[in-house]
Amino acid sequence: MGIEKYNRGFDVVCHEHELHVPLSWKKPRMIFVNSMSDLFHENIPLSFIQKVFRVMNACSQHTFQVLTKRADILERYSPFLNWTPNIWMGVTVEHCSVVHRVNKLREIPAAIRFLSIEPMLSAMPDLDLTGINWVIVGGESGPNARPIRELWVIDIQRQCETKNVPFFFKQWGGKNKKASGHQINGETFQQLPMLIYV
């Protein structure tokens, strides 16, 4: 991307010199942690994750969204992390074969636990939303995007409605995600979890 600190591409690198940055932001922000990586990657040591958490703990004015596909590592490290109310924890559940990640997320003492069903690659009937505070759904985008089915999305939306879980539909995806839009039967669903802390 032309930025020096990313010159190793997608190799895992812990940028310790960047940890202080959120401390300098006074105005409250919603921060998506590791948008291009995974904080719970197997090559990231617990000691570094703890440093990230200490910064998040110290920045109560901000809300931090952390997302992982590595629910096993999340579950293992969770007891060694300080889960202040401004840390939202989510797992990616892109296919019915990885729904077991939701069970592990349920055990995490985060104030907000969310699912990112993006890209949605299969139907997920009877998804157990117990203890889940938010569900995000989206289709894959790009030239080789795998298809998303309208019935899959509608089913998740209805499950969320039944369980009173906020539902956020990002996009249908495809080659041109802007053209395909984000409405379901002419309706926009961009609900957010209720903030339960000040």
C-alpha positions in Angstrom: 0.0 0.0 0.0 3.0 2.3 -0.2 3.3 2.6 3.6 6.6 1.7 5.1 5.2 -0.2 8.1 3.3 -2.5 5.8 6.3 -3.4 3.6 6.1 -7.0 4.7 2.7 -7.5 3.2 0.5 -9.8 5.2 3.2 -11.2 7.4 2.3 -10.9 11.1 4.1 -7.8 12.6 3.3 -6.4 16.0 3.6 -2.6 15.7 4.3 -1.8 19.4 5.2 1.8 18.5 1.6 2.4 17.4 -0.1 1.3 20.6 -0.1 4.8 22.1 -2.1 6.4 19.2 -5.7 6.0 20.6 -4.5 7.6 23.8 -4.1 10.9 21.9 -7.6 10.9 20.4 -9.8 12.8 22.9 -13.0 12.8 20.9 -14.8 9.5 21.3 -14.4 7.1 18.3 -15.6 3.7 17.2 -12.4 1.8 16.4 -12.2 -1.4 14.5 -9.1 -3.0 15.8 -6.9 -4.9 13.3 -9.2 -4.3 10.3 -6.6 -6.0 8.0 -5.5 -8.8 10.4 -6.6 -10.8 13.5 -5.5 -9.8 17.0 -5.8 -13.5 18.1 -3.6 -14.9 15.3 -1.5 -17.8 16.5 1.7 -15.8 15.8 0.7 -12.9 18.1 1.9 -13.5 21.7 -0.5 -13.1 24.6 1.9 -10.4 26.0 1.3 -8.2 23.0 -2.5 -8.8 23.1 -2.4 -7.7 26.8 -0.6 -4.5 25.8 -3.4 -3.8 23.3 -6.0 -4.4 25.9 -4.3 -2.1 28.4 -4.5 0.7 25.8 -8.2 -0.1 25.2 -8.8 -0.2 29.0 -7.2 3.2 29.4 -9.3 4.8 26.6 -12.8 4.6 28.1 -14.0 7.4 25.7 -13.6 5.1 22.7 -15.4 1.9 21.7 -13.2 -0.8 20.3 -14.5 -3.6 18.1 -12.3 -6.7 18.0 -13.1 -9.4 15.5 -11.5 -12.9 15.2 -11.8 -16.2 13.3 -9.7 -17.8 16.0 -12.3 -18.5 18.7 -10.1 -21.2 20.3 -7.3 -18.8 21.0 -9.8 -16.1 22.1 -11.3 -18.5 24.6 -7.8 -19.6 25.9 -6.5 -16.1 26.4 -9.7 -14.5 27.6 -9.1 -15.1 31.4 -5.8 -13.1 31.1 -7.5 -10.0 29.6 -9.3 -7.1 31.2 -12.7 -6.9 29.5 -13.7 -3.3 30.2 -17.2 -2.3 28.9 -15.8 -0.4 25.9 -14.5 -3.5 24.3 -16.9 -5.3 21.9 -15.8 -8.8 20.9 -16.9 -10.6 17.7 -16.3 -13.8 15.8 -16.5 -14.3 12.1 -19.1 -17.0 11.1 -19.0 -17.2 7.4 -20.3 -20.7 6.9 -22.5 -23.2 8.8 -19.4 -25.4 9.3 -17.9 -22.8 11.8 -20.9 -22.0 13.9 -19.1 -23.6 16.8 -17.2 -20.3 17.1 -20.4 -18.8 18.5 -20.4 -21.1 21.5 -16.9 -20.0 22.4 -17.8 -16.3 22.0 -20.7 -16.8 24.4 -18.2 -17.5 27.2 -16.3 -14.3 26.7 -17.2 -11.6 29.3 -17.4 -8.7 26.8 -20.1 -6.1 27.2 -21.1 -6.6 23.6 -20.6 -9.9 21.8 -21.3 -9.8 18.0 -21.3 -12.1 15.0 -19.8 -11.0 11.6 -21.5 -13.3 9.0 -19.4 -11.8 6.2 -18.9 -13.0 3.7 -22.0 -15.2 4.1 -21.3 -18.4 2.3 -24.1 -20.7 3.4 -27.5 -20.9 5.1 -27.4 -20.9 8.9 -30.8 -22.2 10.1 -31.5 -22.3 13.8 -28.5 -20.2 14.8 -28.3 -20.0 18.6 -28.2 -16.3 19.4 -28.3 -16.7 23.2 -25.9 -14.1 24.7 -25.3 -12.4 21.3 -25.9 -8.7 21.2 -25.4 -7.9 17.5 -25.3 -9.6 14.1 -23.7 -8.2 11.0 -24.3 -9.9 7.6 -22.8 -9.1 4.2 -22.0 -10.7 0.8 -18.5 -11.1 -0.6 -17.3 -8.4 -2.9 -14.8 -8.4 -5.7 -14.3 -10.0 -9.2 -14.4 -13.6 -7.8 -17.1 -13.0 -5.2 -19.0 -16.2 -4.1 -22.8 -15.8 -4.3 -25.0 -14.9 -1.3 -28.6 -16.1 -1.3 -31.5 -13.8 -0.4 -33.2 -16.5 1.5 -30.1 -17.0 3.8 -30.1 -13.3 4.6 -33.8 -13.1 5.2 -33.6 -16.1 7.5 -30.9 -14.5 9.7 -32.8 -11.2 9.8 -35.9 -13.1 11.0 -34.0 -15.0 13.6 -32.5 -11.8 14.9 -36.0 -10.2 15.0 -37.4 -13.2 16.9 -34.6 -13.0 19.5 -34.6 -9.2 19.7 -31.0 -9.0 18.5 -29.9 -5.9 16.4 -29.3 -6.8 12.8 -27.0 -4.9 10.4 -27.0 -5.8 6.7 -23.9 -4.3 5.0 -24.2 -5.3 1.4 -25.2 -7.9 -1.2 -21.6 -7.8 -2.5 -20.7 -9.1 -5.9 -18.4 -7.5 -8.6 -19.9 -4.1 -7.8 -21.1 -3.9 -4.2 -22.3 -0.3 -4.6 -24.6 -1.3 -7.5 -26.0 -4.3 -5.7 -26.8 -2.2 -2.6 -27.8 -3.1 0.9 -31.6 -3.3 1.0 -33.7 -6.3 1.7 -37.0 -6.1 -0.1 -36.6 -2.4 -0.3 -35.8 -2.0 3.4 -32.6 -1.0 5.1 -31.5 -2.8 8.2 -28.6 -1.1 10.0 -29.4 -1.6 13.6 -26.7 -1.2 16.3 -26.4 -2.8 19.7 -27.6 -0.6 22.6 -24.8 1.1 24.4 -24.9 -0.3 27.9 -22.2 1.9 29.4 -21.4 5.6 29.6 
